[in-house]
Amino acid sequence: MKAGLFAIILFGSLVAARVVDWKGILPGRVNYVSAGKIVVNKGDDLQAAINKAQPGDVIEVEEGAVFKGPITLPFKSGNTYITIQTKSLAKLPASGIRVNATYAGLMPKILAVSKEPALKTAPRAHHFRFIGIEFTTADETTAAADLIKFGDGSDAQNTLESVAKDLELDRCYIHGHPQQEVKRGIALNSGETTIKDSYIGDIHGEGYDTQAICGWNGPGPYHIVNNHLEASGENVMFGGADPAIPDLIPSDIEIRGNYFFKPLTWKKDDPKYAGKHWTVKNLFETKNARRVTVDGNFFENCWADAQVGFAILLKSNNQDNRCPWCVTEDLTFSNNVVLNVEHGLNILGYDVGKTSGQAKNLKIVNNLWENVGKMWFQGTDGAKDVLIEHNTHFQRTGNIMTLYGKTTTGFTYRYNLTVRTGYGIKGDGTGEGTVALAKFCPDYTFTKNVIVGASSSDYPKDNFYPASIQQVGFVDPEKGDYRLTPSSKYKKLADGKDIGCDIDALAPALKARLGGNAGRG
């Protein structure tokens, strides 16, 4: 009886001692009674620690420690996270606040070496979380490929069962260097993955596409929340290569509160140009994606270079002619700010010259587009059910819209506020306004829009055509305050709301530009 009681007491004390400190790779076994803590210091073997860890363990890594990649996340049984985090976690911003380069001194560092990634996953790896880790390259000049590879974008990953999943990057600093070519920050070909409160920067190359985040051979879901996203090609893209998994469409994608940015030091004709001509394309593009929410983000700077300068591209692309199912569908782009771009939005209904799905159910709702250099919208070449609602958009010289290609059904443009520039709403080979809409979007809805400077005779009825911007009644347009004054004629005239964008709803986007509560990203 006493022996049994002693055994129970002893077992209880071991269970209570939940933290098991393990420094380095010691000989012999490490016995875990329950979830433990593994300590990895400078000079220790991080890969061995990860291999040894059990679900629920925390691997605490000394700040300033440097490890050469590739660090590989292995498959393990169990469904609780193994967490790899900086020892200085308490000194980082709280969860929900973005880190930036100033926090690098509090982080351990994992290096991409010889074109291998810093971090990658084995097939079926799952439930790994990284908090407060820096991922970069071994030196500042040698070209690098992917810094992080979640899943496998090649034909080797051709079944859903082989896909890595349940992965998370939290408050991590992922970057190349100012004069270095880096193809991709994160190759996102995994199952459920979260990337949050992190900084991805200096991703750029000459003569090829680069992305802060790009996914094409993983099912999702994906949560990309409150990050700084910087790349010369496409800051974020889904598609761009055909998936090896049959019928795969990256799906259930949440993109919220991020700052998409291209520095003007990359722009050849800008006074800030730093002398290196990186290949620039766009800020956000989908070629194969389903059920996507892009909400409360700030998009800044895009110019003509390797593309004509559209900031946002929503397309269906059978990239390598092996993906006839590739499609962009069920996407909402809402409550975003788009600033300083050559062109605004491009929608492509079908791939050109290849079989693809039909882009459909696209909602462009409550966004502010400011300082668009030329054309605001181009499309839709056969897309279906496109809703453009409550946008305020200002383009300087190009058309408001250029419509072309295949007939679009279910096109709705309502409650928007803009100015007539170029030829206004123009159809390819047709005139302006009603005739263009009738040819390319024959069942269109076009109502309760304000188009400053347009002629009412060219456009549908039940819209408003003031002669000057002063007649709109903005609070302070010189300072970028595009709210309507109480005396504006257009206040509360659209579904109980003001015509144009609800500026107050853009608070998450404005916060995203400033890096949350941690200062400018």
C-alpha positions as CSV (number, residue, x, y, z in Angstrom):
1,M,0.0,0.0,0.0
2,K,2.8,2.4,1.0
3,A,4.8,1.4,-2.1
4,G,1.7,2.1,-4.3
5,L,1.1,5.5,-2.7
6,F,4.8,6.3,-3.2
7,A,4.5,5.4,-6.9
8,I,1.4,7.6,-7.3
9,I,3.1,10.6,-5.5
10,L,6.2,10.1,-7.7
11,F,4.2,10.0,-10.9
12,G,2.2,13.1,-9.9
13,S,5.4,15.0,-9.3
14,L,6.8,14.0,-12.6
15,V,3.6,15.1,-14.4
16,A,3.7,18.4,-12.6
17,A,7.3,19.0,-13.8
18,R,6.1,19.8,-17.4
19,V,9.2,21.6,-18.4
20,V,12.2,19.4,-19.5
21,D,15.3,21.4,-20.3
22,W,17.5,19.7,-22.8
23,K,20.6,21.6,-23.8
24,G,22.3,20.3,-27.0
25,I,22.3,16.8,-28.2
26,L,23.2,14.8,-25.1
27,P,24.0,11.1,-25.1
28,G,21.4,8.7,-24.0
29,R,17.7,9.0,-24.0
30,V,15.5,12.0,-23.1
31,N,12.4,10.8,-21.4
32,Y,9.2,12.9,-21.6
33,V,6.5,12.4,-19.1
34,S,4.5,15.1,-20.8
35,A,5.0,18.1,-23.1
36,G,8.5,19.5,-22.5
37,K,10.8,22.4,-23.3
38,I,14.0,21.8,-25.3
39,V,16.7,24.5,-25.1
40,V,18.9,25.0,-28.1
41,N,21.9,27.3,-27.7
42,K,24.6,28.6,-30.0
43,G,26.6,25.7,-31.4
44,D,23.8,23.2,-30.7
45,D,22.1,21.1,-33.4
46,L,18.7,22.5,-34.2
47,Q,17.8,19.8,-36.7
48,A,18.5,17.1,-34.0
49,A,16.3,18.9,-31.6
50,I,13.4,19.0,-34.0
51,N,13.9,15.4,-34.9
52,K,13.8,14.5,-31.2
53,A,10.9,16.7,-30.2
54,Q,7.5,15.2,-29.6
55,P,4.1,16.8,-30.3
56,G,3.4,19.6,-27.7
57,D,7.1,20.3,-27.1
58,V,8.6,23.8,-27.2
59,I,12.0,24.2,-28.6
60,E,13.5,27.4,-27.2
61,V,16.4,28.8,-29.3
62,E,18.9,31.3,-28.1
63,E,18.7,34.7,-29.8
64,G,21.7,35.3,-32.1
65,A,22.3,31.6,-32.7
66,V,22.9,30.8,-36.4
67,F,22.0,27.6,-38.2
68,K,22.6,26.5,-41.7
69,G,19.7,25.1,-43.7
70,P,17.9,23.3,-44.9
71,I,16.2,22.6,-41.6
72,T,13.7,19.9,-42.5
73,L,10.4,19.4,-40.6
74,P,9.8,15.6,-40.4
75,F,6.6,13.7,-40.3
76,K,5.5,12.8,-36.7
77,S,2.3,11.3,-35.3
78,G,0.1,13.4,-33.1
79,N,-2.0,16.5,-33.7
80,T,-0.5,19.1,-31.3
81,Y,2.1,21.7,-32.4
82,I,5.8,21.5,-31.9
83,T,6.8,25.1,-31.3
84,I,10.2,26.5,-32.3
85,Q,10.6,30.0,-30.7
86,T,13.2,32.5,-29.8
87,K,14.4,32.5,-26.2
88,S,13.6,36.3,-26.2
89,L,10.0,35.8,-27.0
90,A,8.9,38.1,-24.1
91,K,10.8,41.0,-25.7
92,L,9.0,40.7,-29.0
93,P,5.7,42.6,-29.7
94,A,2.6,40.8,-28.5
95,S,0.8,38.5,-30.9
96,G,-1.2,40.6,-33.3
97,I,1.6,43.2,-33.7
98,R,4.0,43.0,-36.7
99,V,7.7,42.6,-36.3
100,N,10.3,44.3,-38.6
101,A,14.0,44.4,-39.0
102,T,14.6,46.2,-35.7
103,Y,13.7,42.9,-33.9
104,A,16.3,40.8,-35.7
105,G,18.7,41.0,-32.7
106,L,16.2,39.1,-30.6
107,M,15.9,36.2,-33.0
108,P,17.9,33.1,-33.9
109,K,18.7,32.9,-37.6
110,I,18.3,30.1,-40.1
111,L,20.2,30.5,-43.4
112,A,19.5,29.4,-46.9
113,V,22.7,27.9,-48.3
114,S,23.7,26.9,-51.8
115,K,20.2,27.5,-53.2
116,E,18.7,25.2,-50.7
117,P,16.0,26.7,-48.5
118,A,16.5,27.7,-44.9
119,L,13.4,25.7,-44.0
120,K,11.5,22.9,-45.7
121,T,9.0,20.2,-45.0
122,A,9.2,16.4,-45.5
123,P,6.1,14.8,-47.0
124,R,3.1,14.7,-44.6
125,A,4.9,16.9,-42.0
126,H,2.4,18.7,-39.8
127,H,1.9,20.8,-36.7
128,F,5.0,22.9,-36.6
129,R,5.0,26.6,-35.4
130,F,7.8,29.1,-35.6
131,I,7.7,32.2,-33.5
132,G,10.3,35.0,-33.6
133,I,12.8,33.4,-36.1
134,E,14.8,35.1,-38.8
135,F,15.1,33.3,-42.1
136,T,17.6,34.7,-44.6
137,T,20.5,33.8,-46.9
138,A,24.1,32.8,-46.0
139,D,25.6,35.8,-47.6
140,E,24.4,39.1,-49.1
141,T,25.2,38.6,-52.8
142,T,24.8,34.9,-53.9
143,A,21.5,34.3,-55.6
144,A,19.0,32.3,-53.6
145,A,15.8,30.4,-54.5
146,D,13.1,29.8,-51.9
147,L,13.8,30.9,-48.3
148,I,11.0,28.7,-47.0
149,K,9.4,25.7,-48.7
150,F,6.2,24.6,-47.2
151,G,5.1,21.5,-49.2
152,D,6.6,20.7,-52.6
153,G,5.8,22.5,-55.8
154,S,7.2,19.8,-58.1
155,D,5.6,16.7,-59.6
156,A,6.9,14.7,-56.6
157,Q,3.9,16.1,-54.6
158,N,1.1,14.6,-56.6
159,T,-1.4,13.4,-53.9
160,L,-3.2,15.3,-51.2
161,E,-2.1,12.7,-48.7
162,S,1.6,13.7,-49.2
163,V,1.0,17.4,-48.5
164,A,2.5,19.0,-45.4
165,K,-0.1,20.9,-43.3
166,D,-0.9,22.7,-40.0
167,L,2.1,25.0,-40.2
168,E,2.5,28.5,-38.8
169,L,5.0,31.4,-39.0
170,D,4.4,34.0,-36.3
171,R,6.4,37.2,-35.9
172,C,9.2,36.0,-38.1
173,Y,11.6,38.1,-40.2
174,I,12.1,36.6,-43.7
175,H,14.3,38.5,-46.1
176,G,17.0,38.7,-48.7
177,H,19.4,41.7,-49.0
178,P,19.3,44.9,-51.0
179,Q,21.6,43.9,-53.8
180,Q,20.8,40.2,-53.8
181,E,18.5,38.0,-56.0
182,V,16.0,36.0,-54.1
183,K,13.3,34.2,-56.0
184,R,10.7,33.6,-53.2
185,G,10.2,34.3,-49.6
186,I,7.7,31.4,-49.0
187,A,6.7,28.7,-51.4
188,L,3.3,27.9,-50.1
189,N,2.3,24.4,-51.3
190,S,1.0,23.1,-48.1
191,G,-2.3,22.4,-46.4
192,E,-3.6,24.6,-43.7
193,T,-0.9,27.3,-43.0
194,T,-0.9,30.6,-41.1
195,I,1.6,33.4,-41.8
196,K,1.0,36.3,-39.4
197,D,2.6,39.4,-37.9
198,S,5.8,38.8,-40.0
199,Y,8.0,40.8,-42.3
200,I,9.0,39.5,-45.8
201,G,11.3,41.9,-47.6
202,D,14.0,42.3,-50.2
203,I,12.6,39.5,-52.5
204,H,13.7,40.5,-56.0
205,G,15.4,39.3,-59.1
206,E,16.4,40.2,-62.7
207,G,14.6,38.6,-65.6
208,Y,12.3,36.3,-63.7
209,D,9.3,36.3,-61.4
210,T,9.8,36.7,-57.7
211,Q,7.2,36.6,-54.9
212,A,7.1,37.2,-51.2
213,I,4.5,34.4,-51.0
214,C,3.4,32.1,-53.9
215,G,1.4,28.9,-53.9
216,W,0.3,26.6,-56.7
217,N,0.4,22.9,-55.5
218,G,-1.2,23.0,-52.1
219,P,-4.9,22.9,-51.2
220,G,-5.0,25.4,-48.3
221,P,-6.6,26.8,-46.3
222,Y,-4.3,29.8,-45.9
223,H,-4.3,32.6,-43.4
224,I,-2.0,35.5,-44.4
225,V,-2.6,38.2,-41.7
226,N,-0.8,41.4,-40.7
227,N,2.4,41.0,-42.6
228,H,4.8,43.3,-44.6
229,L,4.9,41.7,-48.0
230,E,7.6,43.0,-50.4
231,A,8.7,41.5,-53.7
232,S,9.5,42.8,-57.2
233,G,7.5,40.4,-59.2
234,E,4.2,39.5,-57.6
235,N,4.1,40.3,-53.9
236,V,1.5,37.5,-53.5
237,M,0.4,35.1,-56.2
238,F,-1.7,31.9,-56.4
239,G,-1.1,29.9,-59.5
240,G,1.7,30.7,-61.9
241,A,2.6,27.0,-62.3
242,D,0.3,24.1,-62.9
243,P,-0.4,21.9,-59.8
244,A,0.8,18.3,-59.9
245,I,-2.1,17.2,-57.8
246,P,-5.1,16.5,-60.1
247,D,-8.0,19.0,-59.9
248,L,-6.2,21.0,-57.2
249,I,-7.3,24.7,-56.7
250,P,-5.7,26.5,-53.7
251,S,-8.8,27.4,-51.6
252,D,-10.1,29.1,-48.6
253,I,-7.5,31.9,-48.6
254,E,-7.7,34.7,-46.1
255,I,-5.5,37.7,-46.7
256,R,-6.1,40.5,-44.1
257,G,-4.4,43.5,-42.8
258,N,-1.2,43.2,-44.8
259,Y,1.0,45.9,-46.3
260,F,1.9,45.1,-49.9
261,F,4.8,47.3,-50.9
262,K,7.4,47.9,-53.6
263,P,10.1,50.5,-52.6
264,L,10.7,53.3,-55.0
265,T,14.4,52.5,-54.7
266,W,13.5,49.8,-57.3
267,K,12.0,52.3,-59.8
268,K,14.4,53.4,-62.5
269,D,12.9,56.9,-63.1
270,D,12.5,57.7,-59.4
271,P,14.9,60.0,-57.6
272,K,15.2,57.3,-54.9
273,Y,16.4,54.6,-57.4
274,A,19.2,52.6,-55.9
275,G,20.7,51.5,-59.2
276,K,19.5,47.9,-59.4
277,H,16.8,47.1,-62.0
278,W,14.7,44.4,-60.5
279,T,11.9,42.8,-62.7
280,V,8.6,44.4,-61.5
281,K,5.1,43.0,-62.2
282,N,2.3,43.5,-59.8
283,L,1.1,43.6,-56.2
284,F,-1.4,40.7,-56.1
285,E,-2.4,38.1,-58.7
286,T,-4.5,35.0,-58.8
287,K,-4.4,32.5,-61.6
288,N,-5.8,29.5,-59.8
289,A,-7.6,30.2,-56.5
290,R,-11.1,29.6,-55.0
291,R,-12.9,31.2,-52.0
292,V,-10.5,34.1,-51.4
293,T,-11.0,37.0,-49.1
294,V,-8.6,40.0,-49.5
295,D,-9.8,42.5,-46.9
296,G,-8.3,45.5,-45.1
297,N,-4.9,45.5,-46.8
298,F,-2.8,48.4,-48.1
299,F,-1.2,48.1,-51.5
300,E,1.4,50.7,-52.5
301,N,3.5,51.3,-55.6
302,C,3.4,49.5,-58.9
303,W,4.7,50.7,-62.2
304,A,5.1,49.6,-65.8
305,D,8.1,47.3,-66.2
306,A,7.8,43.6,-67.1
307,Q,4.1,44.2,-67.2
308,V,2.1,47.3,-67.9
309,G,1.6,48.1,-64.3
310,F,-1.8,46.8,-63.1
311,A,-1.7,46.4,-59.3
312,I,-4.4,43.7,-59.0
313,L,-4.9,40.9,-61.5
314,L,-7.7,38.3,-61.1
315,K,-7.3,35.7,-63.9
316,S,-7.9,32.1,-64.8
317,N,-4.7,30.7,-66.2
318,N,-3.8,27.2,-67.4
319,Q,-0.2,28.3,-67.1
320,D,1.7,25.3,-68.6
321,N,-1.3,23.8,-70.4
322,R,-1.7,21.0,-67.9
323,C,-4.4,22.5,-65.8
324,P,-7.7,23.0,-67.7
325,W,-9.5,23.3,-64.4
326,C,-7.5,26.3,-63.2
327,V,-9.8,29.2,-62.3
328,T,-10.2,32.2,-60.1
329,E,-13.6,32.2,-58.4
330,D,-15.5,33.2,-55.3
331,L,-13.2,36.1,-54.5
332,T,-13.9,39.2,-52.5
333,F,-11.6,42.2,-52.6
334,S,-12.9,44.6,-49.9
335,N,-11.9,47.5,-47.6
336,N,-8.5,47.9,-49.2
337,V,-6.4,51.0,-50.1
338,V,-4.5,50.9,-53.4
339,L,-2.1,53.8,-53.8
340,N,0.4,55.0,-56.5
341,V,0.0,52.4,-59.2
342,E,0.2,52.7,-63.0
343,H,-3.1,50.8,-63.5
344,G,-5.7,49.5,-61.1
345,L,-7.6,46.3,-61.6
346,N,-7.4,43.6,-64.4
347,I,-9.9,40.8,-64.7
348,L,-9.5,38.0,-67.3
349,G,-12.4,35.6,-67.7
350,Y,-10.5,32.8,-69.5
351,D,-6.9,32.0,-70.4
352,V,-5.9,33.1,-73.9
353,G,-5.4,30.2,-76.3
354,K,-5.7,27.5,-73.6
355,T,-8.6,25.7,-71.9
356,S,-9.3,27.0,-68.4
357,G,-12.1,27.6,-66.0
358,Q,-14.2,30.7,-66.1
359,A,-13.4,33.5,-63.6
360,K,-16.6,34.1,-61.7
361,N,-18.2,35.5,-58.6
362,L,-15.7,38.3,-58.1
363,K,-16.7,41.1,-55.7
364,I,-14.7,44.4,-55.6
365,V,-16.4,46.2,-52.7
366,N,-15.5,49.3,-50.7
367,N,-12.0,50.1,-51.8
368,L,-10.1,53.4,-52.2
369,W,-7.9,53.6,-55.3
370,E,-5.8,56.8,-55.2
371,N,-3.3,58.1,-57.7
372,V,-3.9,55.5,-60.4
373,G,-1.7,56.8,-63.2
374,K,-3.7,55.6,-66.2
375,M,-6.5,53.1,-66.6
376,W,-8.4,52.0,-63.5
377,F,-10.1,48.8,-64.8
378,Q,-9.5,46.4,-67.8
379,G,-11.6,43.3,-68.5
380,T,-13.5,41.2,-68.3
381,D,-13.1,39.0,-71.3
382,G,-15.9,36.6,-70.4
383,A,-15.8,36.6,-66.6
384,K,-19.2,35.9,-64.9
385,D,-20.9,37.7,-62.0
386,V,-18.5,40.6,-61.4
387,L,-19.7,43.0,-58.7
388,I,-18.0,46.4,-58.4
389,E,-19.6,48.4,-55.6
390,H,-18.8,51.3,-53.3
391,N,-15.4,52.0,-54.7
392,T,-13.8,55.5,-54.8
393,H,-11.2,55.5,-57.6
394,F,-9.2,58.3,-59.1
395,Q,-7.2,57.7,-62.3
396,R,-5.2,60.5,-63.8
397,T,-5.1,60.0,-67.6
398,G,-6.4,56.6,-68.7
399,N,-9.9,55.3,-69.2
400,I,-12.1,54.5,-66.3
401,M,-12.7,51.1,-67.9
402,T,-11.6,49.4,-71.0
403,L,-14.0,46.5,-71.8
404,Y,-13.0,43.9,-74.4
405,G,-13.2,40.2,-75.4
406,K,-15.9,37.7,-74.6
407,T,-19.3,38.7,-73.4
408,T,-19.6,39.1,-69.6
409,T,-22.8,38.1,-67.8
410,G,-23.8,39.4,-64.4
411,F,-21.7,42.6,-64.5
412,T,-22.7,45.1,-61.8
413,Y,-21.2,48.5,-61.3
414,R,-23.1,50.5,-58.6
415,Y,-22.6,53.1,-55.8
416,N,-19.1,54.0,-57.1
417,L,-17.5,57.4,-57.2
418,T,-14.9,58.4,-59.8
419,V,-13.9,61.1,-62.4
420,R,-14.1,60.8,-66.1
421,T,-10.6,60.5,-67.6
422,G,-9.4,59.3,-71.0
423,Y,-12.5,58.0,-72.8
424,G,-14.4,57.2,-69.6
425,I,-15.9,53.7,-69.9
426,K,-14.8,52.6,-73.3
427,G,-15.3,49.4,-75.2
428,D,-12.8,47.8,-77.6
429,G,-13.9,49.0,-81.0
430,T,-17.0,50.8,-79.7
431,G,-17.9,54.1,-78.2
432,E,-18.2,55.3,-74.6
433,G,-20.6,54.5,-71.9
434,T,-23.9,52.8,-72.6
435,V,-22.8,51.4,-76.0
436,A,-19.7,49.8,-74.5
437,L,-21.6,48.3,-71.6
438,A,-24.3,46.9,-74.0
439,K,-21.8,45.2,-76.2
440,F,-19.6,43.6,-73.7
441,C,-21.9,43.3,-70.6
442,P,-25.4,43.1,-72.2
443,D,-27.2,42.3,-68.9
444,Y,-25.3,44.9,-66.9
445,T,-26.5,46.8,-63.8
446,F,-25.1,50.3,-63.7
447,T,-26.8,52.5,-61.1
448,K,-26.3,55.3,-58.6
449,N,-22.7,56.0,-59.5
450,V,-21.0,59.4,-59.4
451,I,-18.9,60.1,-62.5
452,V,-17.4,63.6,-62.4
453,G,-17.2,65.3,-65.7
454,A,-19.0,62.6,-67.8
455,S,-22.0,63.5,-70.1
456,S,-25.3,62.1,-68.9
457,S,-26.2,61.5,-72.6
458,D,-23.5,58.9,-72.9
459,Y,-24.3,56.9,-69.8
460,P,-27.2,55.0,-68.3
461,K,-29.9,56.9,-66.3
462,D,-30.1,56.8,-62.5
463,N,-26.5,57.9,-62.1
464,F,-24.9,61.3,-61.3
465,Y,-22.6,63.4,-63.4
466,P,-21.4,66.6,-61.6
467,A,-19.3,69.0,-63.6
468,S,-16.4,69.3,-61.1
469,I,-14.9,67.4,-58.1
470,Q,-15.8,70.4,-55.9
471,Q,-19.5,69.6,-56.4
472,V,-19.1,66.1,-54.9
473,G,-18.7,67.5,-51.3
474,F,-15.7,65.7,-49.9
475,V,-14.5,66.6,-46.4
476,D,-10.9,67.5,-47.4
477,P,-9.8,65.9,-50.7
478,E,-6.4,67.7,-50.6
479,K,-5.5,65.8,-47.5
480,G,-7.0,62.5,-48.7
481,D,-10.2,62.7,-46.7
482,Y,-12.8,61.4,-49.2
483,R,-15.7,61.1,-46.8
484,L,-18.8,63.0,-47.9
485,T,-19.8,66.1,-45.9
486,P,-23.3,66.1,-44.4
487,S,-24.4,68.6,-47.1
488,S,-23.2,66.4,-50.0
489,K,-25.9,65.6,-52.6
490,Y,-24.6,62.0,-52.7
491,K,-24.8,61.2,-49.0
492,K,-27.0,58.2,-48.0
493,L,-28.1,57.7,-51.6
494,A,-26.8,54.2,-52.1
495,D,-28.5,51.3,-50.1
496,G,-28.6,53.6,-47.1
497,K,-24.9,54.5,-47.4
498,D,-22.9,57.2,-49.0
499,I,-22.0,56.8,-52.7
500,G,-18.3,55.7,-52.9
501,C,-16.1,54.1,-50.4
502,D,-16.9,54.1,-46.7
503,I,-13.6,55.6,-45.7
504,D,-14.0,54.8,-42.0
505,A,-14.1,51.1,-42.9
506,L,-10.5,51.4,-44.2
507,A,-9.0,51.6,-40.7
508,P,-7.5,48.1,-40.9
509,A,-5.8,49.0,-44.2
510,L,-4.4,52.2,-42.8
511,K,-3.1,50.4,-39.7
512,A,-1.5,47.8,-42.0
513,R,0.5,50.4,-43.8
514,L,1.9,51.6,-40.4
515,G,2.8,48.1,-39.2
516,G,0.0,47.7,-36.8
517,N,1.1,49.0,-33.4
518,A,4.8,48.3,-33.9
519,G,5.6,51.3,-36.0
520,R,6.0,51.6,-39.8
521,G,6.5,48.2,-41.5
